[in-house]
């Protein structure tokens, strides 16, 4: 979570690292270049400001904190986040392979005979039939919801536990999700440079300050897909239809997908 003239909520695998880095660059003194010293600078600054109660032009909190974790002192600020095509978003999670590097965080994974060589279909089965429930302990999560929908609810709803347990199809649960959401402005992952420039200009940053954002390359994680490795090739027609049904809430909120 990055707090400046707005609160940026970083939901994983949607381009949030790019946005966070831009905000750091905007607020880092020019004499601090190496990444190590930049981290030290922000850590010391945030610690000092937290203890003194003084306002700060830029604050970093827990990287993937949800909207409901926004500190009360910043609750009046606008909220910004990123959104990605759900089909592409699932593939990005699969290719990133955090599930392979930290399997203990994913219940049942290491017990499966296919481990660690999960196909995309295998990954999607775990995502939608195991992890939607297992990663929400103590909740009877609606079994019709897709994994990305449950993550979205956790990040952007005021009462995610109540919403996740609402019965019915995703279409029937849609209005409850929409009514429970925080007001959030979403940037589009596929056009993040342009959307972020427009956002920063709208919040009073000068063209001179943000000119570098227009040509800044994406921040790609290890093992990132090549541009020609498009998400479409990972899906069968049946799997695409399952995603459309399970994540219908996301497709209704973002009909461009």
KOLTOR-253665 format. One record per residue (C-alpha): x, y, z; residue in one letter; residue number from 0. Coordinates in nm, 3 decimals. Example, Ala and Ser with C-alpha at 12.3 -4.5 7.8 and 13.67 -1.06 7.14 Angstrom:
KOLTOR-253665
{{1.230 -0.450 0.780} 'A' 0} {{1.367 -0.106 0.714} 'S' 1} 
END
This chain:
KOLTOR-253665
{{0.000 0.000 0.000} 'X' 0} {{0.136 0.340 -0.103} 'X' 1} {{-0.015 0.660 0.036} 'X' 2} {{0.042 0.996 -0.133} 'X' 3} {{-0.235 1.226 -0.254} 'X' 4} {{-0.434 0.905 -0.281} 'X' 5} {{-0.407 0.552 -0.143} 'X' 6} {{-0.276 0.292 -0.386} 'X' 7} {{-0.390 -0.060 -0.297} 'X' 8} {{-0.167 -0.324 -0.455} 'X' 9} {{-0.357 -0.641 -0.547} 'X' 10} {{-0.105 -0.903 -0.665} 'X' 11} {{-0.021 -0.963 -1.031} 'X' 12} {{-0.199 -0.661 -1.175} 'X' 13} {{0.090 -0.418 -1.230} 'X' 14} {{0.105 -0.275 -0.882} 'X' 15} {{0.484 -0.305 -0.857} 'X' 16} {{0.511 -0.064 -1.149} 'X' 17} {{0.283 0.191 -0.982} 'X' 18} {{0.463 0.160 -0.647} 'X' 19} {{0.800 0.213 -0.815} 'X' 20} {{0.677 0.524 -0.994} 'X' 21} {{0.554 0.671 -0.666} 'X' 22} {{0.889 0.595 -0.502} 'X' 23} {{1.071 0.765 -0.789} 'X' 24} {{0.851 1.073 -0.754} 'X' 25} {{0.928 1.107 -0.384} 'X' 26} {{1.288 0.988 -0.361} 'X' 27} {{1.550 1.264 -0.332} 'X' 28} {{1.767 1.280 -0.642} 'X' 29} {{2.084 1.197 -0.449} 'X' 30} {{1.946 0.855 -0.350} 'X' 31} {{1.996 0.615 -0.639} 'X' 32} {{2.086 0.262 -0.526} 'X' 33} {{1.781 0.051 -0.440} 'X' 34} {{1.927 -0.053 -0.104} 'X' 35} {{1.969 0.307 0.017} 'X' 36} {{1.630 0.398 -0.124} 'X' 37} {{1.471 0.127 0.094} 'X' 38} {{1.665 0.246 0.397} 'X' 39} {{1.554 0.603 0.332} 'X' 40} {{1.185 0.512 0.314} 'X' 41} {{1.205 0.283 0.617} 'X' 42} {{1.365 0.551 0.834} 'X' 43} {{1.131 0.820 0.706} 'X' 44} {{0.819 0.613 0.768} 'X' 45} {{0.937 0.514 1.116} 'X' 46} {{1.011 0.874 1.211} 'X' 47} {{0.679 1.002 1.081} 'X' 48} {{0.484 0.723 1.247} 'X' 49} {{0.640 0.812 1.583} 'X' 50} {{0.601 1.187 1.553} 'X' 51} {{0.258 1.189 1.390} 'X' 52} {{0.378 1.434 1.128} 'X' 53} {{0.224 1.415 0.779} 'X' 54} {{0.432 1.259 0.501} 'X' 55} {{0.421 1.319 0.125} 'X' 56} {{0.463 0.946 0.064} 'X' 57} {{0.414 0.651 0.298} 'X' 58} {{0.457 0.280 0.231} 'X' 59} {{0.276 0.024 0.443} 'X' 60} {{0.220 -0.350 0.400} 'X' 61} {{0.270 -0.426 0.032} 'X' 62} {{-0.054 -0.616 -0.029} 'X' 63} {{-0.277 -0.464 0.240} 'X' 64} {{-0.649 -0.448 0.145} 'X' 65} {{-0.872 -0.142 0.152} 'X' 66} {{-1.006 -0.218 0.499} 'X' 67} {{-0.647 -0.190 0.633} 'X' 68} {{-0.616 0.177 0.531} 'X' 69} {{-0.527 0.368 0.851} 'X' 70} {{-0.802 0.592 0.983} 'X' 71} {{-0.591 0.905 0.932} 'X' 72} {{-0.592 0.838 0.557} 'X' 73} {{-0.951 0.715 0.525} 'X' 74} {{-1.067 1.033 0.350} 'X' 75} {{-0.819 0.995 0.063} 'X' 76} {{-0.929 0.855 -0.274} 'X' 77} {{-0.841 0.489 -0.338} 'X' 78} {{-0.667 0.368 -0.654} 'X' 79} {{-0.578 0.018 -0.768} 'X' 80} {{-0.515 -0.184 -1.085} 'X' 81} {{-0.732 -0.434 -1.268} 'X' 82} {{-0.634 -0.699 -1.520} 'X' 83} {{-0.824 -0.914 -1.766} 'X' 84} {{-0.919 -1.215 -1.548} 'X' 85} {{-0.816 -1.466 -1.816} 'X' 86} {{-0.471 -1.307 -1.834} 'X' 87} {{-0.460 -1.265 -1.458} 'X' 88} {{-0.499 -1.639 -1.394} 'X' 89} {{-0.222 -1.716 -1.643} 'X' 90} {{0.006 -1.459 -1.480} 'X' 91} {{-0.044 -1.627 -1.141} 'X' 92} {{0.033 -1.965 -1.294} 'X' 93} {{0.346 -1.845 -1.474} 'X' 94} {{0.474 -1.651 -1.172} 'X' 95} {{0.485 -1.987 -0.990} 'X' 96} {{0.475 -1.860 -0.636} 'X' 97} {{0.270 -2.174 -0.574} 'X' 98} {{0.577 -2.377 -0.676} 'X' 99} {{0.825 -2.172 -0.469} 'X' 100} {{0.607 -2.167 -0.156} 'X' 101} {{0.386 -2.477 -0.178} 'X' 102} {{0.319 -2.484 0.196} 'X' 103} {{0.103 -2.176 0.146} 'X' 104} {{-0.125 -2.374 -0.086} 'X' 105} {{-0.316 -2.650 0.092} 'X' 106} {{-0.314 -2.991 -0.072} 'X' 107} {{-0.062 -2.901 -0.338} 'X' 108} {{0.233 -3.113 -0.228} 'X' 109} {{0.005 -3.413 -0.169} 'X' 110} {{-0.102 -3.420 -0.531} 'X' 111} {{0.080 -3.679 -0.747} 'X' 112} {{0.120 -3.421 -1.022} 'X' 113} {{0.327 -3.193 -0.797} 'X' 114} {{0.541 -3.001 -0.890} 'X' 115} {{0.456 -3.033 -1.261} 'X' 116} {{0.110 -2.884 -1.266} 'X' 117} {{-0.041 -2.800 -1.601} 'X' 118} {{-0.248 -2.485 -1.629} 'X' 119} {{-0.564 -2.697 -1.610} 'X' 120} {{-0.434 -2.855 -1.288} 'X' 121} {{-0.356 -2.511 -1.146} 'X' 122} {{-0.704 -2.388 -1.230} 'X' 123} {{-0.861 -2.691 -1.063} 'X' 124} {{-0.671 -2.613 -0.742} 'X' 125} {{-0.753 -2.243 -0.770} 'X' 126} {{-1.127 -2.284 -0.805} 'X' 127} {{-1.201 -2.610 -0.625} 'X' 128} {{-0.952 -2.615 -0.337} 'X' 129} {{-0.792 -2.280 -0.264} 'X' 130} {{-1.106 -2.066 -0.271} 'X' 131} {{-1.211 -2.248 0.049} 'X' 132} {{-0.880 -2.356 0.201} 'X' 133} {{-0.729 -2.007 0.184} 'X' 134} {{-1.028 -1.861 0.369} 'X' 135} {{-1.015 -2.068 0.691} 'X' 136} {{-1.325 -2.072 0.903} 'X' 137} {{-1.550 -1.951 0.619} 'X' 138} {{-1.801 -2.146 0.413} 'X' 139} {{-1.699 -1.967 0.095} 'X' 140} {{-1.960 -1.972 -0.181} 'X' 141} {{-1.839 -2.268 -0.394} 'X' 142} {{-1.952 -2.103 -0.717} 'X' 143} {{-1.699 -1.819 -0.692} 'X' 144} {{-1.369 -1.820 -0.880} 'X' 145} {{-1.042 -1.773 -0.697} 'X' 146} {{-0.980 -1.427 -0.846} 'X' 147} {{-1.326 -1.315 -0.742} 'X' 148} {{-1.257 -1.420 -0.383} 'X' 149} {{-0.928 -1.228 -0.387} 'X' 150} {{-1.103 -0.922 -0.532} 'X' 151} {{-1.365 -0.937 -0.256} 'X' 152} {{-1.097 -0.967 0.012} 'X' 153} {{-0.921 -0.657 -0.118} 'X' 154} {{-1.206 -0.424 -0.203} 'X' 155} {{-1.511 -0.511 0.011} 'X' 156} {{-1.577 -0.363 0.353} 'X' 157} {{-1.706 -0.694 0.492} 'X' 158} {{-1.537 -0.964 0.285} 'X' 159} {{-1.624 -1.248 0.524} 'X' 160} {{-1.995 -1.175 0.490} 'X' 161} {{-1.981 -1.130 0.113} 'X' 162} {{-1.777 -1.445 0.051} 'X' 163} {{-2.037 -1.658 0.228} 'X' 164} {{-2.339 -1.517 0.043} 'X' 165} {{-2.526 -1.804 -0.127} 'X' 166} {{-2.620 -1.811 -0.492} 'X' 167} {{-2.456 -1.791 -0.831} 'X' 168} {{-2.198 -1.518 -0.899} 'X' 169} {{-2.464 -1.330 -1.097} 'X' 170} {{-2.695 -1.340 -0.793} 'X' 171} {{-2.418 -1.225 -0.557} 'X' 172} {{-2.307 -0.939 -0.786} 'X' 173} {{-2.524 -0.663 -0.634} 'X' 174} {{-2.411 -0.751 -0.281} 'X' 175} {{-2.046 -0.727 -0.387} 'X' 176} {{-2.102 -0.396 -0.562} 'X' 177} {{-2.287 -0.247 -0.265} 'X' 178} {{-2.015 -0.359 -0.022} 'X' 179} {{-1.717 -0.225 -0.219} 'X' 180} {{-1.506 0.073 -0.129} 'X' 181} {{-1.504 0.347 -0.396} 'X' 182} {{-1.198 0.260 -0.603} 'X' 183} {{-1.058 0.401 -0.926} 'X' 184} {{-0.902 0.121 -1.129} 'X' 185} {{-0.611 0.156 -1.369} 'X' 186} {{-0.594 -0.087 -1.659} 'X' 187} {{-0.291 -0.317 -1.650} 'X' 188} {{-0.263 -0.341 -2.028} 'X' 189} {{-0.233 0.040 -2.064} 'X' 190} {{-0.076 0.120 -1.731} 'X' 191} {{0.165 0.391 -1.847} 'X' 192} {{-0.112 0.600 -2.003} 'X' 193} {{-0.361 0.543 -1.721} 'X' 194} {{-0.105 0.628 -1.453} 'X' 195} {{0.002 0.946 -1.634} 'X' 196} {{-0.361 1.058 -1.656} 'X' 197} {{-0.415 0.979 -1.289} 'X' 198} {{-0.108 1.169 -1.171} 'X' 199} {{-0.195 1.472 -1.382} 'X' 200} {{-0.546 1.467 -1.233} 'X' 201} {{-0.396 1.474 -0.882} 'X' 202} {{-0.183 1.778 -0.950} 'X' 203} {{0.155 1.633 -1.051} 'X' 204} {{0.320 1.835 -1.326} 'X' 205} {{0.396 1.709 -1.674} 'X' 206} {{0.764 1.767 -1.601} 'X' 207} {{0.752 1.550 -1.288} 'X' 208} {{0.585 1.254 -1.455} 'X' 209} {{0.728 1.267 -1.808} 'X' 210} {{0.944 0.962 -1.735} 'X' 211} {{0.633 0.748 -1.675} 'X' 212} {{0.528 0.761 -2.041} 'X' 213} {{0.822 0.552 -2.159} 'X' 214} {{0.899 0.349 -1.847} 'X' 215} {{0.919 -0.024 -1.936} 'X' 216} {{0.709 -0.280 -1.747} 'X' 217} {{0.854 -0.435 -1.434} 'X' 218} {{0.855 -0.806 -1.516} 'X' 219} {{0.900 -1.074 -1.247} 'X' 220} {{1.134 -1.372 -1.292} 'X' 221} {{0.994 -1.619 -1.542} 'X' 222} {{0.762 -1.364 -1.698} 'X' 223} {{0.591 -1.460 -2.022} 'X' 224} {{0.722 -1.344 -2.353} 'X' 225} {{0.490 -1.107 -2.543} 'X' 226} {{0.401 -1.378 -2.793} 'X' 227} {{0.305 -1.617 -2.511} 'X' 228} {{-0.052 -1.492 -2.503} 'X' 229} {{-0.307 -1.600 -2.246} 'X' 230} {{-0.545 -1.735 -2.511} 'X' 231} {{-0.332 -2.040 -2.577} 'X' 232} {{-0.372 -2.165 -2.218} 'X' 233} {{-0.749 -2.208 -2.236} 'X' 234} {{-0.979 -2.466 -2.382} 'X' 235} {{-1.331 -2.345 -2.466} 'X' 236} {{-1.464 -2.533 -2.163} 'X' 237} {{-1.215 -2.371 -1.925} 'X' 238} {{-1.290 -2.026 -2.064} 'X' 239} {{-1.659 -2.084 -2.002} 'X' 240} {{-1.590 -2.196 -1.645} 'X' 241} {{-1.394 -1.876 -1.579} 'X' 242} {{-1.674 -1.666 -1.731} 'X' 243} {{-1.923 -1.826 -1.492} 'X' 244} {{-1.712 -1.836 -1.177} 'X' 245} {{-1.578 -1.483 -1.221} 'X' 246} {{-1.896 -1.332 -1.363} 'X' 247} {{-1.880 -1.064 -1.093} 'X' 248} {{-1.549 -0.936 -1.232} 'X' 249} {{-1.678 -0.942 -1.589} 'X' 250} {{-1.985 -0.741 -1.486} 'X' 251} {{-1.777 -0.487 -1.295} 'X' 252} {{-1.534 -0.462 -1.587} 'X' 253} {{-1.735 -0.541 -1.903} 'X' 254} {{-1.445 -0.448 -2.134} 'X' 255} {{-1.301 -0.792 -2.059} 'X' 256} 
END
